[in-house]
């Protein structure tokens, strides 16, 4: 218990320092989907500029990890060579820009256009597959995904 608290406190200190240094605000979005409450906290990070990514023809990369705390699962993710854009979701494609589709056990739970951890609360006990997929602004797949196999006890 103490070890988890220390890691949690250290994470908050680091995130606080990052957001203060960037002069940005944290934004929390909470929705309920399929019995699980989904919370997204947005933290501004140095995502590569979409125009720069397009100019270099660099393939987008998605990296993610997770932490289980009881019935809560927190996913931390980041993109490289790709800008998450909530403002341009459902608009014309811009090279190197788009959003994430989030699936739990094959069912879409949301679309995310900002960087920040996602927390699924009150998940059922058992094994779950959580998939994050990068999408263009008009929802066309980029064939870049990250699958996390999570066990909730």
C-alpha positions, 0 to 999 in steps of 0.5 A: 500500500505504501509503495503504491502511494509513493508511486502515485504521489511521485507521478502527481509531482512529475505531472504537476511539474510538466503542466506548470512548466508548459503553462497548460491546464489539466482538463478532466473528462468523465463519461460512463460507458457500458457500466464503467466510468471512463475518466480522461485527464488531459496533460499537455505534452510535447507532441510533434507538430503535425506539419513536421510529421507530414514533412518527414513522412514519419510513420505515427507511433502509439505507445501505452502502458497500464496500471490496475488498482483494484477495479480501476485501470489507468492507461497512459499513452503517448504518440510520436510523429502524430498530433492528437486533435480534438478540434479537427475530429470529424473534419478533413484529414491533415497529415500527421493529425487525428485521434484515438478510438478506445475499445474494451473487449471489442466494444468502442468506449470512446474517441479521444483527441487529447493526450492524457491518462484514461481511467476505467473505473469499476471494471468487472473482475477477469481478463479484458482486452483494451485496444487503442487505435490511431485514426485520421480526422475523418475516422479512417484507420492508420493501422497503428494500434496498441493492445493491452491485456489487463486482468482485474481481480 
